[in-house]
Amino acid sequence: MQLYITALQEGFLYGLLALGIFISLRLLNIPDLTTESSFGFGSAVAAVAAAAGHPLLSIPLAILAGAAAGFVTGILQTKLRVHPVLAGIITMSGLYSVNLLV
């Protein structure tokens, strides 16, 4: 029974990841790779906040961390005129390093 519950939880999480990629690719017509790394960044921030004794604050902090990752990609695309794929790769590579620090 525990296996089914775990599979259902992971399915919902990966469904949100797939929905984020779908929205950016099909509806906005921008291939964005930031979604892959922003989920990891948000979960790292949530884990650190929960370990520090703030489990209820961890979810809003994770959402803000993911929004900050998207904001960085948006600034790279709009203000610095970086190609959307390259902006996503730059943000994704930077977040892997930041995740190790977090």
Secondary structure as UniProt FT lines:
FT   HELIX           2..22
FT   HELIX           23..27
FT   HELIX           34..51
FT   TURN            52..53
FT   HELIX           55..78
FT   HELIX           84..101
//
